[in-house]
């Protein structure tokens, strides 16, 4: 197999020479194992944290060893009961073209009438993050005003659509006129272009003069400050990512933090593995898709050799919707 490894631990923003493409022999299959040829790879912002040698909710990548990430592949050899050659499966042995895995580490794709790569985005980890973060962590309900940062990303764009499908008013934030127009086409009631020069706190005040009930945070930084500045009584914040600080340990100012006392604001961090009911998630998402309330957008890089480039583009706004690599 060919696989990407971490050649050096990045200092600040990763550079191309922090990665190395290597060749490794795949072992022969043991009983209960499958060989998978990857067709689609996912790159996600959380992977930046795994490049640091620090304790976190997932272990760090090891230097010189194949990296990991979500992938969709075709089973090309099987010694596992119930998994036939030709089956499409999801697994976490990404950043490579092939993998040999125990059957317990692959999941056959549900038959929901969507493209296989959708299970790396809207019907996979980013979609679950959006769904459970909005509806369970933030306890968003019909009539709420929801502010979503990075609303043109894989998670944020799904939050926008779920919130609209559930009867909420949605304000999204995105960078650039084209992305803002796309977020508006998803149903957002107002969209803030954070690259337009106006401060986010001022722009949010204009978009939500009565304040916000829910903030779904993918960014941190000035977006979190703005959400605190305009939080209503008993507002709920779901914090799933702070991409603003992934490459730079600069602190968020939190200059409006005192507002959480009088307004009884609840701020809760979460990770998607906190939630296990994938069947319920898939049922609800499939129903919204059938009703025409979900759209999916993908930014696709072609070829295994483009994987680091696709990953680095996440930090410069290079994606609209889910960032993927097609093999």
Backbone bond lengths (Angstrom), bond angles and torsions (degrees), N, CA, C in turn:
res aa  C-N    CA-C-N  psi(-1)  N-CA   C-N-CA  omega(-1)  CA-C   N-CA-C  phi
1 X - - - 1.460 - - 1.522 109.26 -
2 X 1.327 114.83 159.08 1.457 121.67 169.39 1.520 107.29 -107.12
3 X 1.325 116.71 135.85 1.466 120.13 -176.31 1.518 109.80 -145.50
4 X 1.331 114.93 146.44 1.458 121.04 173.96 1.527 109.51 -86.44
5 X 1.335 114.83 135.72 1.457 121.40 176.24 1.514 109.07 -121.22
6 X 1.312 115.01 163.42 1.457 121.03 172.93 1.523 107.22 -88.28
7 X 1.338 116.60 113.62 1.462 121.27 -178.42 1.522 111.86 -83.42
8 X 1.332 117.02 -29.06 1.466 122.14 179.71 1.520 107.94 -154.47
9 X 1.317 116.25 150.91 1.468 119.70 179.06 1.530 108.55 -80.04
10 X 1.333 116.73 123.42 1.464 119.72 -175.94 1.524 111.76 -63.69
11 X 1.296 114.49 147.02 1.465 122.42 170.06 1.526 106.34 -112.97
12 X 1.325 115.92 107.34 1.453 119.64 -172.66 1.514 110.04 79.09
13 X 1.334 116.32 -141.83 1.460 120.42 -179.23 1.523 110.03 -66.84
14 X 1.343 118.89 128.89 1.472 120.05 178.79 1.523 111.29 -59.32
15 X 1.326 114.80 150.69 1.454 122.64 178.05 1.523 109.12 -116.83
16 X 1.337 118.91 156.93 1.466 120.33 -179.31 1.526 113.89 -53.99
17 X 1.344 117.74 -35.10 1.474 118.71 -178.03 1.526 113.11 -78.32
18 X 1.337 117.83 2.00 1.463 120.15 170.80 1.532 111.42 -77.98
19 X 1.343 116.63 -8.36 1.459 121.91 -177.78 1.525 109.95 -117.76
20 X 1.336 116.17 151.89 1.465 120.79 176.59 1.524 108.96 -142.32
21 X 1.332 115.98 135.55 1.462 122.23 177.68 1.521 108.09 -93.75
22 X 1.328 116.41 123.91 1.465 121.32 -176.30 1.523 109.64 -124.92
23 X 1.330 115.46 163.68 1.461 121.71 174.07 1.517 108.88 -112.77
24 X 1.316 116.80 135.83 1.464 122.90 179.33 1.533 109.26 -134.91
25 X 1.322 116.09 144.38 1.462 120.07 174.36 1.520 109.53 -74.42
26 X 1.320 116.42 138.08 1.454 120.71 174.13 1.525 109.20 -88.56
27 X 1.312 118.16 140.65 1.469 120.43 179.11 1.526 111.12 -73.07
28 X 1.326 115.33 158.40 1.459 119.62 171.96 1.525 109.24 -66.02
29 X 1.320 115.93 151.57 1.463 119.61 -177.75 1.521 111.91 -72.40
30 X 1.315 115.72 133.63 1.462 122.04 168.18 1.519 108.93 -92.34
31 X 1.311 115.62 168.42 1.451 120.25 175.54 1.530 109.41 -58.56
32 X 1.348 116.95 134.96 1.456 121.21 179.19 1.515 114.46 85.22
33 X 1.346 117.29 11.33 1.463 120.83 -179.90 1.524 110.72 -118.04
34 X 1.345 114.70 161.32 1.463 121.85 176.37 1.522 109.67 -133.36
35 X 1.327 115.21 153.41 1.468 120.50 171.78 1.523 106.96 -108.50
36 X 1.312 115.47 129.23 1.461 122.24 -174.28 1.520 109.84 -119.02
37 X 1.317 116.40 130.26 1.469 122.39 170.78 1.520 107.57 -95.91
38 X 1.309 116.23 115.19 1.462 119.79 -176.19 1.522 111.70 -70.65
39 X 1.328 115.20 138.69 1.466 121.98 177.18 1.525 112.14 -111.04
40 X 1.342 116.58 -31.32 1.461 121.91 -179.30 1.527 109.16 -139.22
41 X 1.326 116.32 138.68 1.463 122.30 176.19 1.525 109.44 -120.88
42 X 1.315 115.39 145.69 1.462 121.66 176.20 1.518 109.77 -105.34
43 X 1.322 116.34 138.98 1.467 121.24 166.52 1.519 106.65 -119.67
44 X 1.330 116.03 137.29 1.460 121.57 -172.10 1.521 109.98 -140.08
45 X 1.343 117.38 150.23 1.467 119.80 -177.55 1.526 114.47 -57.36
46 X 1.348 118.40 -33.76 1.466 119.76 -177.33 1.525 112.53 -59.35
47 X 1.340 116.93 -22.36 1.458 120.26 -178.43 1.520 111.75 -63.49
48 X 1.341 117.00 -24.31 1.472 119.19 178.41 1.522 110.78 -61.15
49 X 1.326 118.39 -38.47 1.450 121.09 178.80 1.510 112.58 -65.16
50 X 1.329 117.94 -31.70 1.462 121.59 179.82 1.526 112.20 -72.85
51 X 1.323 117.41 -10.02 1.462 120.77 178.00 1.523 112.03 -84.52
52 X 1.328 116.65 -10.19 1.466 121.60 176.67 1.526 109.50 -93.89
53 X 1.296 116.91 144.99 1.467 120.81 178.56 1.523 109.06 -87.76
54 X 1.315 114.94 67.22 1.463 120.82 -178.77 1.523 109.25 -134.19
55 X 1.301 115.91 156.33 1.458 121.38 179.25 1.522 109.22 -75.10
56 X 1.333 115.77 132.61 1.455 120.36 179.45 1.518 107.73 -152.55
57 X 1.350 115.22 -170.47 1.466 119.32 -178.79 1.526 112.23 -73.97
58 X 1.333 118.27 -13.93 1.461 122.54 170.27 1.522 107.62 -129.97
59 X 1.338 118.60 144.87 1.467 120.04 -177.84 1.521 111.44 -67.59
60 X 1.337 117.65 153.97 1.464 120.39 179.28 1.518 111.92 -70.53
61 X 1.336 115.38 154.67 1.458 120.07 170.43 1.527 108.61 -62.60
62 X 1.317 116.65 144.45 1.455 121.38 177.33 1.527 109.37 -95.48
63 X 1.320 116.32 135.07 1.459 120.62 -179.97 1.530 109.89 -58.15
64 X 1.319 115.82 134.48 1.455 121.12 176.65 1.510 115.61 80.62
65 X 1.334 117.66 -5.12 1.459 121.03 -179.85 1.530 110.14 -104.82
66 X 1.349 117.64 148.74 1.464 119.34 179.28 1.530 111.62 -53.72
67 X 1.324 115.34 134.22 1.456 120.59 178.09 1.519 109.79 -75.60
68 X 1.324 115.79 169.59 1.450 121.14 -176.13 1.519 110.28 -127.15
69 X 1.311 114.88 157.40 1.452 121.36 177.36 1.509 109.28 173.69
70 X 1.316 116.24 168.28 1.452 121.10 -179.14 1.519 111.58 -62.09
71 X 1.328 115.75 142.10 1.464 121.36 -179.98 1.521 109.21 -150.72
72 X 1.322 114.72 153.28 1.456 122.93 170.73 1.520 107.03 -118.33
73 X 1.337 116.45 130.05 1.450 119.33 -178.58 1.508 112.56 -143.48
74 X 1.320 114.35 170.81 1.459 122.24 178.17 1.523 108.98 -106.22
75 X 1.309 116.54 132.07 1.462 121.01 177.03 1.530 108.18 -72.17
76 X 1.331 116.37 119.07 1.468 121.10 -178.35 1.524 111.88 -108.12
77 X 1.322 117.20 -10.05 1.463 121.99 176.05 1.526 106.66 -156.83
78 X 1.319 116.99 138.65 1.461 119.51 -175.89 1.521 111.83 -144.43
79 X 1.324 114.42 134.86 1.460 122.27 168.22 1.529 108.89 -125.42
80 X 1.329 114.75 31.46 1.463 121.20 -177.11 1.521 109.61 -120.00
81 X 1.306 116.40 129.20 1.461 120.92 176.96 1.524 110.22 -61.96
82 X 1.317 116.57 134.69 1.454 121.06 174.87 1.507 115.23 86.66
83 X 1.332 118.42 -3.70 1.468 120.89 177.67 1.521 107.37 -123.88
84 X 1.315 116.01 105.28 1.456 121.50 -174.05 1.528 111.48 -89.49
85 X 1.313 115.16 153.77 1.461 120.04 171.21 1.529 108.37 -58.23
86 X 1.307 116.06 135.88 1.458 121.71 -177.74 1.512 114.11 98.25
87 X 1.338 117.60 -13.80 1.466 120.72 179.03 1.525 110.21 -67.84
88 X 1.332 116.52 141.63 1.459 121.77 173.85 1.520 108.53 -94.27
89 X 1.326 115.96 130.56 1.464 120.95 -174.20 1.526 110.24 -134.50
90 X 1.325 115.33 156.34 1.461 121.38 171.19 1.522 108.36 -106.27
91 X 1.337 115.65 152.16 1.468 120.44 -179.65 1.527 107.71 -166.60
92 X 1.318 116.08 -177.82 1.470 120.50 -175.37 1.524 113.30 -111.51
93 X 1.323 118.24 13.27 1.477 120.81 178.44 1.522 109.49 -94.27
94 X 1.330 114.56 62.88 1.453 120.72 177.24 1.526 111.79 -85.93
95 X 1.323 116.14 -168.40 1.466 123.87 -178.62 1.534 111.59 61.58
96 X 1.325 118.02 24.90 1.472 122.65 -179.22 1.521 108.65 -156.23
97 X 1.338 115.27 167.51 1.468 117.41 -177.94 1.524 113.07 -92.87
98 X 1.336 118.73 -27.64 1.459 121.22 178.54 1.516 109.68 -142.00
99 X 1.336 115.54 161.16 1.460 120.31 178.69 1.523 109.63 -155.35
100 X 1.327 116.25 147.07 1.459 122.64 169.42 1.520 107.03 -107.40
101 X 1.347 115.77 125.39 1.460 120.77 -171.39 1.523 110.87 -138.34
102 X 1.341 117.15 148.50 1.468 119.64 168.70 1.526 109.52 -63.26
103 X 1.321 115.65 148.55 1.462 119.95 -178.88 1.519 111.98 -57.29
104 X 1.336 117.79 -31.37 1.460 121.18 -178.58 1.528 112.46 -66.46
105 X 1.337 117.38 -16.41 1.463 120.45 -177.38 1.533 113.13 -99.13
106 X 1.323 117.56 7.12 1.463 120.75 174.62 1.524 109.03 -123.36
107 X 1.318 115.93 148.03 1.460 121.41 -179.42 1.530 108.93 -125.79
108 X 1.336 117.78 115.25 1.465 119.41 174.20 1.531 110.44 -56.55
109 X 1.324 116.56 142.44 1.464 120.38 -175.80 1.526 110.60 -73.76
110 X 1.336 117.01 135.35 1.467 119.32 174.09 1.528 110.11 -63.22
111 X 1.305 116.57 153.29 1.461 121.59 178.78 1.530 108.86 -93.66
112 X 1.344 115.72 87.55 1.457 120.92 -177.80 1.522 112.08 -114.14
113 X 1.326 116.75 7.41 1.457 119.79 177.44 1.512 114.33 75.56
114 X 1.339 117.20 25.70 1.462 120.67 177.52 1.527 109.00 -118.48
115 X 1.322 116.98 161.81 1.457 121.57 177.54 1.526 110.74 -62.52
116 X 1.333 118.03 149.22 1.472 119.81 -178.76 1.520 113.95 -54.20
117 X 1.347 117.48 -39.17 1.466 119.54 -176.99 1.521 113.12 -67.94
118 X 1.341 117.46 -15.03 1.468 119.93 177.22 1.519 111.47 -61.87
119 X 1.335 116.80 -23.59 1.467 120.27 -179.92 1.537 112.32 -79.01
120 X 1.327 116.61 0.08 1.470 121.04 169.09 1.523 110.76 -101.01
121 X 1.331 116.63 -6.26 1.458 120.86 -176.96 1.508 111.89 -126.99
122 X 1.320 115.58 -107.61 1.459 121.10 -171.74 1.529 113.23 -61.89
123 X 1.332 117.30 -31.25 1.462 120.85 179.70 1.528 111.85 -104.82
124 X 1.333 115.76 15.88 1.454 121.32 178.75 1.516 111.17 -127.16
125 X 1.324 116.59 -146.36 1.464 121.90 -174.56 1.528 113.78 -56.40
126 X 1.348 120.42 -47.24 1.476 118.33 178.73 1.525 112.80 -62.37
127 X 1.340 117.08 -39.91 1.454 119.99 178.49 1.509 112.60 -64.88
128 X 1.341 116.64 -41.98 1.462 120.07 177.36 1.523 110.88 -63.80
129 X 1.335 116.57 -38.40 1.462 120.53 177.12 1.522 110.40 -59.42
130 X 1.320 116.04 -46.16 1.468 120.52 179.28 1.524 111.20 -63.79
131 X 1.312 116.87 -47.34 1.460 122.86 -173.53 1.527 111.18 -64.78
132 X 1.321 116.82 -54.11 1.463 119.51 -175.90 1.525 111.98 -75.79
133 X 1.326 117.12 -32.93 1.456 118.99 177.34 1.511 112.10 -63.82
134 X 1.329 116.09 -42.61 1.460 120.45 -179.19 1.525 111.88 -72.59
135 X 1.328 116.38 -49.77 1.464 120.31 -168.46 1.524 114.34 -88.31
136 X 1.338 117.43 -29.57 1.470 119.02 -179.06 1.520 112.13 -105.30
137 X 1.327 118.29 -47.95 1.466 119.57 -178.18 1.531 109.81 -70.30
138 X 1.322 117.31 -52.16 1.473 120.84 -179.06 1.523 112.59 -84.67
139 X 1.329 117.33 -10.75 1.469 121.62 179.46 1.524 111.18 51.08
140 X 1.342 115.85 42.38 1.465 120.37 179.52 1.523 110.12 -67.20
141 X 1.305 115.56 144.77 1.472 120.94 -175.75 1.522 109.71 -139.79
142 X 1.335 117.43 162.51 1.464 120.16 178.99 1.532 111.44 -53.21
143 X 1.324 115.42 137.13 1.457 120.99 -179.59 1.509 114.09 95.14
144 X 1.336 118.20 -15.63 1.462 121.21 178.63 1.524 110.65 -69.61
145 X 1.333 115.00 151.68 1.466 121.35 168.93 1.518 108.00 -100.06
146 X 1.339 115.72 121.20 1.462 122.84 -172.72 1.525 109.36 -113.98
147 X 1.324 116.63 130.51 1.458 122.56 174.38 1.525 107.91 -107.61
148 X 1.335 116.69 128.48 1.465 122.66 -176.60 1.523 109.03 -123.58
149 X 1.320 117.53 120.41 1.466 119.94 173.54 1.524 109.85 -88.35
150 X 1.346 116.38 158.71 1.474 121.93 -174.63 1.524 110.32 50.71
151 X 1.320 115.99 47.87 1.462 121.25 -173.22 1.521 113.22 -72.00
152 X 1.333 118.06 -9.19 1.461 120.62 176.29 1.522 111.79 -97.13
153 X 1.330 117.66 1.92 1.453 121.08 179.22 1.516 111.70 -86.47
154 X 1.337 115.70 179.40 1.464 120.65 -177.02 1.523 111.47 -61.50
155 X 1.338 117.56 -45.72 1.459 120.93 -179.55 1.525 110.43 -75.81
156 X 1.322 116.64 -51.09 1.456 120.56 -174.66 1.515 113.78 -59.93
157 X 1.342 117.64 -41.62 1.457 119.94 -179.35 1.523 111.45 -66.06
158 X 1.330 116.20 -31.33 1.459 119.71 177.08 1.526 110.72 -73.79
159 X 1.339 117.44 -37.49 1.470 120.60 175.04 1.524 109.79 -58.46
160 X 1.322 117.15 -46.18 1.466 120.90 179.90 1.526 110.30 -54.29
161 X 1.319 116.79 -47.74 1.467 120.56 -174.15 1.526 112.52 -72.63
162 X 1.326 116.95 -39.26 1.470 118.90 177.11 1.522 109.94 -64.50
163 X 1.335 116.59 -43.48 1.458 120.23 -179.11 1.525 111.17 -60.74
164 X 1.330 117.19 -42.87 1.468 119.73 178.46 1.525 111.05 -66.58
165 X 1.336 116.29 -39.75 1.467 119.70 179.44 1.522 111.54 -64.11
166 X 1.344 116.52 -26.47 1.466 121.01 -178.15 1.531 112.27 -97.71
167 X 1.331 117.78 11.15 1.460 120.19 172.04 1.509 115.76 85.03
168 X 1.321 118.51 33.17 1.460 122.16 -179.78 1.525 111.15 -110.09
169 X 1.322 116.27 158.29 1.458 122.47 170.23 1.526 107.45 -88.72
170 X 1.331 116.74 132.47 1.466 120.34 -171.82 1.519 110.91 -124.10
171 X 1.335 115.06 131.73 1.460 123.04 171.92 1.522 106.85 -118.01
172 X 1.323 116.48 121.17 1.458 120.96 179.56 1.509 111.16 -108.62
173 X 1.318 115.59 158.97 1.459 121.56 174.12 1.521 108.10 -125.68
174 X 1.332 116.11 134.19 1.463 121.36 179.59 1.518 108.61 -150.83
175 X 1.334 115.51 164.41 1.454 120.44 -176.72 1.519 112.99 -104.45
176 X 1.322 116.59 110.58 1.455 121.25 177.55 1.515 112.82 104.72
177 X 1.327 115.53 151.22 1.470 121.61 -175.10 1.521 112.28 -63.27
178 X 1.337 117.57 -39.83 1.471 120.07 -177.25 1.525 110.88 -64.50
179 X 1.319 117.24 -46.49 1.464 120.26 179.47 1.525 110.63 -65.30
180 X 1.320 116.96 -39.37 1.465 119.62 179.66 1.523 110.85 -63.06
181 X 1.319 116.96 -40.00 1.454 120.11 178.51 1.524 110.95 -65.03
182 X 1.331 116.56 -38.03 1.468 119.98 178.04 1.529 110.74 -65.28
183 X 1.331 117.03 -44.23 1.466 120.21 178.48 1.524 110.05 -60.93
184 X 1.309 116.90 -38.91 1.470 120.56 177.15 1.532 110.27 -63.19
185 X 1.339 116.84 -37.12 1.468 120.40 -179.67 1.531 111.15 -68.61
186 X 1.321 117.71 -20.72 1.465 121.19 176.91 1.524 112.13 -78.00
187 X 1.333 115.91 -10.05 1.457 119.77 177.44 1.507 115.13 118.58
188 X 1.337 118.19 -2.14 1.464 119.90 -179.84 1.527 110.29 -58.32
189 X 1.322 116.10 137.39 1.464 121.44 -179.10 1.526 111.94 -77.16
190 X 1.314 116.31 -27.00 1.466 121.79 175.89 1.515 107.87 -152.56
191 X 1.337 116.31 149.50 1.464 120.88 -179.45 1.520 108.71 -134.77
192 X 1.329 114.64 132.41 1.463 121.90 178.10 1.521 108.89 -100.08
193 X 1.331 116.82 125.63 1.453 121.65 173.24 1.525 107.76 -92.06
194 X 1.338 115.89 100.22 1.468 118.38 -174.34 1.522 112.60 -71.81
195 X 1.336 117.04 -6.61 1.463 120.32 176.78 1.531 112.43 -95.40
196 X 1.337 116.93 3.01 1.464 120.21 -173.89 1.519 113.73 -81.64
197 X 1.322 118.14 -7.14 1.458 120.85 177.30 1.507 114.34 105.44
198 X 1.309 118.10 -24.34 1.459 121.24 178.07 1.529 109.20 -78.60
199 X 1.332 118.02 142.66 1.462 119.97 178.58 1.519 109.73 -64.21
200 X 1.324 116.54 147.82 1.462 120.62 -179.51 1.519 110.41 -64.27
201 X 1.339 117.47 -38.13 1.462 119.79 -179.23 1.529 110.81 -63.19
202 X 1.318 117.45 -39.13 1.464 120.69 178.70 1.528 110.70 -70.43
203 X 1.346 116.38 -43.34 1.461 120.47 -178.87 1.527 111.21 -64.36
204 X 1.336 117.27 -39.46 1.458 120.02 179.66 1.525 110.41 -68.16
205 X 1.309 116.94 -36.06 1.458 120.39 176.80 1.517 111.85 -60.72
206 X 1.337 116.76 -36.77 1.465 120.53 178.30 1.531 110.75 -73.64
207 X 1.327 116.69 -38.78 1.464 120.52 -177.54 1.522 112.25 -74.33
208 X 1.326 116.60 -30.97 1.472 121.37 -177.80 1.522 109.18 -131.42
209 X 1.339 118.10 71.78 1.467 120.72 -176.07 1.519 113.43 -61.66
210 X 1.329 117.87 -22.72 1.467 121.42 178.05 1.519 112.77 -96.48
211 X 1.353 116.90 3.29 1.454 120.74 177.54 1.524 112.88 94.30
212 X 1.335 115.46 178.20 1.465 122.01 -177.57 1.527 109.92 -120.23
213 X 1.319 115.44 147.39 1.469 121.90 176.45 1.526 111.57 -92.63
214 X 1.332 115.73 -32.06 1.463 121.26 -173.82 1.522 109.07 -137.21
215 X 1.332 115.21 138.30 1.465 120.72 170.52 1.520 108.40 -123.94
216 X 1.345 116.15 125.17 1.462 121.57 174.40 1.519 106.98 -104.82
217 X 1.329 116.10 111.29 1.468 121.37 -169.96 1.519 112.25 -100.85
218 X 1.340 115.49 118.51 1.459 122.40 170.00 1.524 112.13 -111.25
219 X 1.328 117.30 -5.92 1.461 121.56 -166.09 1.522 113.91 -119.70
220 X 1.339 118.02 -45.47 1.460 120.25 -170.71 1.511 110.26 77.31
221 X 1.337 116.42 -151.77 1.453 121.19 174.43 1.505 114.24 56.33
222 X 1.353 115.45 -137.79 1.465 119.79 -175.39 1.525 112.46 -68.45
223 X 1.343 117.55 -20.16 1.461 119.53 176.62 1.527 110.88 -71.13
224 X 1.310 117.03 -40.48 1.465 120.21 176.74 1.522 110.24 -66.70
225 X 1.319 116.78 -39.87 1.467 119.91 175.32 1.525 111.00 -58.25
226 X 1.343 116.45 -45.42 1.461 120.48 -178.43 1.524 111.13 -63.98
227 X 1.334 116.51 -40.67 1.465 119.73 179.52 1.525 110.80 -63.08
228 X 1.325 117.33 -41.39 1.465 120.78 177.10 1.525 111.07 -63.41
229 X 1.326 116.38 -39.02 1.470 120.62 -178.36 1.522 111.96 -64.37
230 X 1.337 116.88 -28.00 1.470 119.66 -173.95 1.526 112.80 -118.67
231 X 1.324 116.92 18.84 1.467 120.43 179.75 1.525 110.99 -71.49
232 X 1.323 115.99 133.38 1.456 121.93 174.73 1.535 110.34 -78.15
233 X 1.303 115.31 174.34 1.461 121.15 172.91 1.528 108.98 -59.42
234 X 1.334 114.96 130.72 1.471 122.55 178.37 1.532 112.88 65.00
235 X 1.315 117.81 29.18 1.462 121.18 175.16 1.524 110.15 -65.40
236 X 1.338 115.39 151.52 1.463 121.25 -179.89 1.524 109.19 -124.02
237 X 1.328 115.57 130.22 1.462 121.76 179.74 1.527 108.92 -112.51
238 X 1.336 117.36 127.03 1.463 122.77 173.35 1.525 107.55 -105.27
239 X 1.329 116.34 117.36 1.465 121.30 -174.51 1.520 108.80 -107.82
240 X 1.339 116.47 107.81 1.469 118.75 -178.28 1.518 112.20 -113.15
241 X 1.326 118.12 -16.40 1.462 119.61 -179.10 1.511 110.46 -164.93
242 X 1.321 116.07 147.24 1.463 120.85 176.78 1.524 107.96 -132.74
243 X 1.333 115.03 68.85 1.456 119.90 -173.45 1.526 112.07 -59.76
244 X 1.318 116.81 -21.04 1.463 121.20 179.83 1.530 112.40 -60.60
245 X 1.337 117.50 -24.62 1.467 119.86 -176.27 1.523 112.90 -115.88
246 X 1.328 119.03 6.25 1.467 120.32 -176.45 1.525 112.78 -63.77
247 X 1.321 116.71 -37.26 1.468 120.29 -178.63 1.520 113.12 -102.56
248 X 1.313 116.77 -6.00 1.461 121.93 -176.97 1.518 107.37 -144.48
249 X 1.299 117.03 120.17 1.467 121.05 -173.91 1.524 113.58 -78.07
250 X 1.335 117.10 21.62 1.464 120.03 178.66 1.520 109.71 -60.76
251 X 1.321 118.29 137.40 1.471 119.68 -178.92 1.519 111.66 -77.76
252 X 1.330 115.67 148.58 1.456 120.56 168.19 1.525 107.63 -70.28
253 X 1.330 117.01 139.48 1.463 118.71 -172.16 1.524 112.87 -66.70
254 X 1.351 116.73 -35.70 1.471 121.76 -177.91 1.536 111.85 52.06
255 X 1.314 115.85 37.98 1.467 118.91 -175.58 1.525 112.85 -71.69
256 X 1.349 116.88 -12.97 1.460 119.89 176.52 1.528 111.59 -107.34
257 X 1.324 116.09 17.54 1.460 120.34 -173.35 1.523 112.64 -58.84
258 X 1.317 118.07 -34.04 1.468 120.67 -177.07 1.528 112.19 -61.24
259 X 1.325 118.36 -19.49 1.457 120.82 -179.84 1.525 112.59 -66.24
260 X 1.333 116.60 -20.71 1.464 117.11 -178.64 1.534 111.59 -70.38
261 X 1.324 117.56 -17.63 1.474 119.90 179.31 1.523 110.18 -73.65
262 X 1.324 116.09 -62.60 1.455 119.28 -177.28 1.512 113.01 -64.83
263 X 1.333 117.10 -32.30 1.466 120.20 -178.63 1.527 112.86 -93.96
264 X 1.323 116.69 3.63 1.472 122.06 176.67 1.522 111.17 51.29
265 X 1.332 116.20 45.20 1.463 121.29 -178.65 1.525 109.54 -74.24
266 X 1.315 115.85 134.53 1.470 120.33 176.88 1.520 108.99 -106.05
267 X 1.325 116.21 124.38 1.466 121.70 178.73 1.521 107.71 -115.77
268 X 1.340 116.54 121.80 1.468 120.16 -177.32 1.526 110.85 -132.39
269 X 1.319 115.96 124.82 1.451 121.00 171.91 1.518 110.26 -84.19
270 X 1.326 116.51 154.36 1.464 120.14 178.50 1.517 109.47 -157.67
271 X 1.332 115.52 161.66 1.458 122.12 170.60 1.519 107.83 -128.99
272 X 1.308 116.40 153.89 1.457 120.55 -169.83 1.522 112.46 -64.47
273 X 1.323 117.69 -27.30 1.471 119.44 -179.21 1.524 112.40 -69.39
274 X 1.341 117.39 -6.05 1.466 120.03 173.57 1.530 111.25 -67.01
275 X 1.337 117.12 -16.69 1.464 121.36 -172.21 1.519 109.73 -120.77
276 X 1.329 116.46 131.13 1.457 121.08 -171.88 1.517 114.53 -114.78
277 X 1.335 119.37 -11.54 1.458 121.87 -172.11 1.525 110.84 -80.82
278 X 1.332 116.10 70.55 1.454 119.18 -178.59 1.525 112.09 -67.14
279 X 1.345 117.48 -31.85 1.458 120.06 -178.92 1.532 110.51 -63.47
280 X 1.341 116.78 -44.50 1.460 120.04 178.21 1.514 111.95 -64.27
281 X 1.318 116.66 -40.62 1.465 121.77 177.06 1.525 110.25 -60.64
282 X 1.332 116.61 -48.91 1.460 119.81 -178.86 1.523 112.06 -62.40
283 X 1.328 117.93 -39.43 1.460 120.80 179.32 1.525 111.44 -61.29
284 X 1.338 116.09 -46.95 1.460 120.02 -177.51 1.523 111.06 -67.75
285 X 1.334 116.35 -42.39 1.463 119.61 179.60 1.526 111.05 -65.62
286 X 1.339 116.88 -39.86 1.464 120.13 178.86 1.526 110.74 -63.36
287 X 1.337 116.91 -38.09 1.466 120.46 178.20 1.526 110.77 -65.01
288 X 1.338 116.82 -41.91 1.468 119.64 178.27 1.523 110.96 -65.74
289 X 1.330 116.78 -37.52 1.462 120.66 177.94 1.523 110.36 -64.35
290 X 1.320 116.70 -45.30 1.460 121.50 -179.83 1.522 111.64 -61.04
291 X 1.326 116.41 -35.15 1.462 121.55 -179.59 1.528 112.80 -81.20
292 X 1.330 117.37 1.11 1.455 120.87 178.76 1.514 114.45 77.45
293 X 1.337 117.24 21.66 1.465 120.28 -177.19 1.526 113.23 -100.15
294 X 1.334 117.42 4.10 1.464 121.24 178.43 1.519 110.25 -126.38
295 X 1.323 115.44 133.85 1.458 122.69 169.88 1.529 108.04 -119.02
296 X 1.322 115.81 153.68 1.465 119.68 179.55 1.523 109.87 -128.97
297 X 1.298 116.00 134.41 1.463 121.66 178.00 1.522 107.92 -127.05
298 X 1.333 115.94 141.74 1.468 120.45 -179.54 1.523 110.07 -133.78
299 X 1.318 115.80 143.36 1.459 122.21 169.62 1.524 106.23 -109.64
300 X 1.326 117.27 118.80 1.464 121.14 -169.44 1.523 110.99 -116.96
301 X 1.339 116.00 127.01 1.460 123.36 169.42 1.526 107.29 -100.32
302 X 1.312 116.68 141.35 1.457 121.30 -174.71 1.527 111.44 -100.64
303 X 1.348 116.20 122.02 1.451 121.32 171.90 1.516 114.54 100.13
304 X 1.320 115.64 144.04 1.460 121.82 -179.46 1.524 112.17 -56.22
305 X 1.326 116.70 -35.69 1.460 119.87 -176.74 1.531 112.52 -65.80
306 X 1.337 117.80 -15.40 1.465 121.36 -178.87 1.537 112.72 -92.20
307 X 1.327 118.22 1.58 1.465 120.05 -173.60 1.527 113.35 -59.65
308 X 1.349 119.78 -49.98 1.478 117.52 177.40 1.524 112.78 -60.24
309 X 1.324 117.14 -38.06 1.467 120.55 179.34 1.526 110.80 -61.65
310 X 1.332 115.96 -42.32 1.463 120.07 177.63 1.517 110.59 -63.50
311 X 1.327 116.74 -42.25 1.468 120.21 179.33 1.526 110.89 -62.23
312 X 1.321 117.50 -47.59 1.463 120.56 -177.62 1.526 111.62 -64.35
313 X 1.320 117.57 -29.82 1.460 120.72 179.90 1.531 112.39 -67.04
314 X 1.330 117.40 -19.62 1.467 120.08 176.19 1.525 111.63 -60.11
315 X 1.324 116.46 -29.14 1.467 120.80 -173.17 1.527 112.61 -94.16
316 X 1.322 116.45 0.01 1.463 120.54 177.02 1.526 111.22 -121.16
317 X 1.334 116.41 15.85 1.457 119.97 178.91 1.511 113.70 73.53
318 X 1.334 117.33 27.55 1.453 121.02 -175.70 1.506 115.42 -80.65
319 X 1.316 118.30 0.42 1.467 119.95 -178.51 1.519 111.47 -119.24
320 X 1.329 113.88 146.97 1.456 122.27 166.68 1.520 105.12 -120.40
321 X 1.313 117.72 116.93 1.453 120.75 -171.60 1.518 110.80 76.71
322 X 1.320 117.23 -146.51 1.464 122.44 -174.17 1.521 111.13 -81.40
323 X 1.334 116.05 133.86 1.468 121.38 174.40 1.528 108.69 -88.44
324 X 1.323 116.29 125.76 1.463 121.83 -176.80 1.522 110.55 -135.49
325 X 1.334 114.48 158.20 1.465 122.25 171.40 1.521 107.19 -120.71
326 X 1.322 116.41 126.69 1.465 121.00 178.72 1.521 109.21 -101.74
327 X 1.322 116.02 129.48 1.461 121.32 179.42 1.522 110.45 -99.71
